[in-house]
């Protein structure tokens, strides 16, 4: 079956989908995106992702051009058109095509693309092994509001994850400009200490992750405390457990960190811990309930 793409209001075959070379997303990275996961033909937490995108659009000046577009329906239509059950959905919005500079004239017609592609989860063995990550040389800027926006200008994350891959690691860990842990290259991070969760705050220069939000809600329902604040890389060896979160991997245990000096710091036993496992199970139960598969 040929892949179908949603492009500016139409569903078209992949090889007919074209975006202008003068699109501001291509020229300036002036755009936003959301990545979502579909389970059994239903997109999990779709409305939360749409809400986050619209909030980001307000920040960067794209919101007016999106008022008449049903973003959620476009995502559902694309999933259905591709006949997929388990899929990775990406919604991308840019300022559109214009001969003018984006700071001198705003395009009245955004470019909107939705893709739905088959997704195969990582094997259970990977969740038993956990991720090994590396502290990246590039950093997040906690003072910048752009750190809270999922922008198509994704270069910091790309460079961080390329660096991690060069060392044979699964993910990067970014510090902010004050030297505190911010987030993963494509994920949020949690630590466990004294049976409670510790996670960088939104003021640390992180993306307000949708999965992060659900994990915090789930922890509260399980009477697991959550503390948000500054997390120093010097404290890595003091935590009992750690895990990463995003829409695709859900909750992934983090078992070791390559620090800035190139030394591997093992998180306690180097294996997924009890609190992490409880939250992983509770999250998957939430998925099953919300997608009607429980």
Secondary structure, 3 states (H helix, E strand, C coil): CCCEEEECCEEEEHHHCCCCCCEHHHHHCCEEEEEEEEECCEECCHHHHHHHHHHHHHHHCCHHHHCCCCHHHHHHHHHHHCCCCCEEEEEEEECCECCCCCCCCCCCCCEEEEEEEECCCCCHHHHHHCEEEEEEEEEECCCCHHHHCCECCCHHHHHHHHHHHHCCCCEEEEEECCCEEEEECCCEEEEEECCEEEEECHHHCCCCCHHHHHHHHHHHHCCCCEEEECCEHHHHHHCCEEEEEECCCEEEEEEEEECCCCCEEECCCCCCCHHHHHHHHHHHHHHHHHCCCC
